[in-house]
C-alpha cells in the first residue's frame, strides 16, 4: 500500500508540473496569437503605405521579397507564391490585391499564423485540463480521465491530419487507440482492486 501511495504521489506531482508548463505555454501562445493577429490586421489596414515601405526597403537592399521569407541554418520558411501571383474572383478584393499586393499577402500570412497559434493555445488549455483532472482524481484510471485523454488525443490527431498529413494522423490515431485500450484495462483493474477492499 505504501508503494502504491508513493507512485500516486509521483503521478500527482508530474501532473502539477505538467499543468504549470501547459499553462505557461498557453499564455505564451495566446499572447503570440493576439500579437500576430493585431499586427496582421495593421498590415491589412496600412495597405498602400505598407507596400511602399516594402518596395523602398527592397530598393535599398535591406530586404528581399522572394518566395523565401526567412532561413536560419537549415530552417527555411517558404510561402510558396509571390504577392504578384495573388488572384481573387471578387472584384473588390482583386482591386485591393492590384493596389497593394504585399499588404494583402503578408497581412494574410501573419493573421493566419496568429490563428494557428490560437489553435495551439486552445490545445494547451485542453492538455492543462487533462493534467488537472488526473491530479484531482484519486487514481489516473477513471472514466473521466480516460474520456479527457481520448478527446485531447483525437484533437491532436485531427490537427496532424490538417497540418502534417495522413502519415502523422495515422500514427496519432494508433497512439490514441493504444492509450485508450491501456486506460480501459487500467480502469478494469482499478474496479477489481476497489471491489476487493
C-alpha positions as CSV (number, residue, x, y, z in Angstrom):
1,X,0.0,0.0,0.0
2,X,2.9,2.4,0.8
3,X,4.5,1.8,-2.6
4,X,1.1,2.5,-4.3
5,X,0.7,5.8,-2.4
6,X,4.3,6.8,-3.4
7,X,3.6,6.1,-7.1
8,X,0.3,8.0,-6.9
9,X,2.1,10.9,-5.3
10,X,4.7,10.9,-8.2
11,X,1.8,10.9,-10.7
12,X,0.2,13.8,-9.0
13,X,3.5,15.7,-8.8
14,X,4.1,15.1,-12.5
15,X,0.6,16.3,-13.3
16,X,1.1,19.5,-11.2
17,X,4.3,20.2,-13.2
18,X,2.6,19.4,-16.5
19,X,-0.3,21.7,-15.6
20,X,2.1,24.5,-14.9
21,X,4.1,24.0,-18.1
22,X,1.0,23.7,-20.2
23,X,-0.4,26.9,-18.6
24,X,2.8,28.8,-19.4
25,X,2.7,27.5,-23.0
26,X,-1.0,28.5,-23.2
27,X,-0.2,32.1,-22.1
28,X,2.8,32.4,-24.5
29,X,0.7,31.0,-27.4
30,X,-2.2,33.3,-26.6
31,X,0.0,36.4,-26.3
32,X,1.7,35.4,-29.6
33,X,-1.7,34.8,-31.3
34,X,-3.0,38.2,-30.2
35,X,0.2,40.0,-31.3
36,X,0.2,38.3,-34.7
37,X,-3.5,38.9,-35.3
38,X,-3.3,42.5,-34.3
39,X,-0.2,43.1,-36.4
40,X,-1.7,41.2,-39.4
41,X,-4.8,43.5,-39.2
42,X,-2.4,46.5,-39.0
43,X,-0.6,45.4,-42.2
44,X,-4.0,45.0,-43.9
45,X,-5.1,48.5,-42.7
46,X,-1.8,50.1,-43.8
47,X,-2.4,48.9,-47.4
48,X,-0.5,51.0,-49.9
49,X,1.7,52.5,-47.1
50,X,3.0,49.0,-46.2
51,X,3.6,48.2,-49.9
52,X,5.6,51.5,-50.3
53,X,7.7,50.7,-47.3
54,X,8.4,47.1,-48.6
55,X,9.3,48.5,-52.0
56,X,11.7,51.2,-50.6
57,X,13.3,48.6,-48.3
58,X,13.8,46.2,-51.2
59,X,15.3,49.0,-53.4
60,X,17.7,49.9,-50.6
61,X,18.7,46.2,-50.4
62,X,17.6,45.8,-46.8
63,X,15.0,43.0,-47.6
64,X,14.2,40.6,-50.4
65,X,10.7,39.7,-51.4
66,X,11.5,36.3,-52.9
67,X,9.2,33.4,-52.0
68,X,11.6,32.5,-49.2
69,X,10.9,34.9,-46.3
70,X,13.5,33.6,-43.9
71,X,16.1,31.0,-43.2
72,X,18.4,30.2,-40.3
73,X,21.0,27.3,-40.6
74,X,18.8,24.7,-42.2
75,X,15.4,26.1,-41.3
76,X,13.6,27.9,-44.1
77,X,10.2,29.5,-44.2
78,X,8.8,29.3,-47.7
79,X,5.4,30.8,-48.5
80,X,5.2,29.1,-51.9
81,X,4.0,32.1,-54.0
82,X,4.8,35.7,-54.5
83,X,2.4,38.5,-53.9
84,X,2.3,39.2,-57.6
85,X,0.6,35.8,-58.1
86,X,-2.4,36.5,-55.9
87,X,-5.9,36.4,-57.6
88,X,-9.5,36.7,-56.4
89,X,-12.8,36.4,-58.3
90,X,-14.3,39.0,-56.0
91,X,-13.8,42.4,-57.8
92,X,-13.2,44.4,-54.6
93,X,-10.6,42.0,-53.2
94,X,-8.9,41.9,-56.6
95,X,-8.8,45.7,-56.7
96,X,-7.1,45.7,-53.3
97,X,-4.6,43.0,-54.4
98,X,-3.8,45.0,-57.5
99,X,-3.4,48.2,-55.4
100,X,-1.3,46.8,-52.5
101,X,-0.4,43.1,-53.0
102,X,2.3,42.9,-50.3
103,X,-0.1,44.2,-47.7
104,X,-2.7,41.6,-48.6
105,X,-0.2,38.8,-48.9
106,X,1.8,39.4,-45.7
107,X,-1.3,40.6,-43.7
108,X,-3.0,37.3,-44.6
109,X,0.1,35.2,-43.7
110,X,0.6,37.0,-40.4
111,X,-3.1,36.7,-39.5
112,X,-3.3,33.0,-40.4
113,X,-0.1,32.4,-38.3
114,X,-1.9,34.1,-35.4
115,X,-4.9,31.8,-35.9
116,X,-2.5,28.8,-35.8
117,X,-1.1,30.0,-32.5
118,X,-4.6,30.4,-31.1
119,X,-5.3,26.8,-32.0
120,X,-2.2,25.7,-30.2
121,X,-3.1,27.8,-27.2
122,X,-6.5,26.1,-27.1
123,X,-4.8,22.7,-27.3
124,X,-2.5,23.7,-24.4
125,X,-5.6,24.6,-22.4
126,X,-7.1,21.2,-23.1
127,X,-3.8,19.5,-22.1
128,X,-3.8,21.5,-18.8
129,X,-7.4,20.3,-18.1
130,X,-6.2,16.7,-18.6
131,X,-3.4,17.2,-16.0
132,X,-5.8,18.9,-13.6
133,X,-8.3,16.0,-13.9
134,X,-5.6,13.4,-13.2
135,X,-4.4,15.4,-10.3
136,X,-7.9,15.7,-8.8
137,X,-8.9,12.1,-9.2
138,X,-7.9,9.5,-6.6
139,X,-6.4,7.4,-9.4
140,X,-5.5,8.0,-13.0
141,X,-7.7,5.1,-14.0
142,X,-11.1,6.6,-14.0
143,X,-13.7,7.0,-16.8
144,X,-13.4,10.8,-16.5
145,X,-9.6,10.7,-17.1
146,X,-10.0,8.2,-20.0
147,X,-12.6,10.5,-21.7
148,X,-10.5,13.6,-21.4
149,X,-7.2,12.0,-22.6
150,X,-9.0,10.4,-25.5
151,X,-10.6,13.6,-26.6
152,X,-7.3,15.5,-26.5
153,X,-5.5,12.8,-28.4
154,X,-8.3,12.7,-31.1
155,X,-8.0,16.5,-31.4
156,X,-4.2,16.2,-31.8
157,X,-4.6,13.5,-34.4
158,X,-7.1,15.7,-36.3
159,X,-4.6,18.6,-36.2
160,X,-2.0,16.3,-37.6
161,X,-4.3,15.4,-40.4
162,X,-4.9,19.1,-41.2
163,X,-1.3,20.2,-41.0
164,X,1.3,17.5,-41.5
165,X,-0.7,14.9,-43.5
166,X,-2.1,11.5,-43.3
167,X,1.0,9.7,-42.0
168,X,1.2,11.6,-38.7
169,X,-2.6,11.5,-38.4
170,X,-2.5,7.7,-38.6
171,X,0.3,7.5,-36.1
172,X,-1.7,9.8,-33.8
173,X,-4.8,7.6,-34.2
174,X,-2.8,4.5,-33.4
175,X,-1.4,6.2,-30.3
176,X,-4.9,7.3,-29.3
177,X,-6.2,3.7,-29.7
178,X,-3.4,2.2,-27.7
179,X,-3.7,4.8,-24.8
180,X,-7.5,4.3,-24.8
181,X,-7.0,0.5,-24.5
182,X,-4.4,0.9,-21.8
183,X,-6.7,3.2,-19.8
184,X,-9.6,0.9,-20.3
185,X,-7.6,-2.0,-18.9
186,X,-6.4,0.1,-16.0
187,X,-10.0,1.1,-15.2
188,X,-11.0,-2.6,-15.2
189,X,-8.1,-3.5,-12.8
190,X,-8.8,-0.5,-10.6
191,X,-12.5,-1.5,-10.3
192,X,-11.5,-5.1,-9.4
193,X,-9.0,-3.7,-6.9
194,X,-11.6,-1.4,-5.3
195,X,-14.1,-4.3,-5.0
196,X,-11.6,-6.4,-3.1
197,X,-11.0,-3.7,-0.5
